[in-house]
Amino acid sequence: MQNPDDPNNGGDLLGDAREEIVGMAKQGMAHPSTKPVLTAGAIGAVAGAVLPVVSWPVGLIAGAGFMLYKRLRP
């Protein structure tokens, strides 16, 4: 998570995302971002299965990606 008082707030999104994903991979379910990202991915997969145009893998990626973004930039 970023410090809101940091003047460089919002700088390197890809670097922050990589750092967060590596932390989630190393710590597993103990990492604070893992459960919300997995939950949002599951909800996205269900929504993708229900919608006629979007398939469940697209929904899974969209849901997990959105929650990861919200964890990085609240």
Protein Blocks (a to p, Z undefined) as FASTA:
>chain_A
ZZfklmkgoiammlmmmmmmmmmmmnmmmpmklmmmmmmmmmmmmmmmmpmkbcfklmmm
mmmmmmmmmmmmZZ
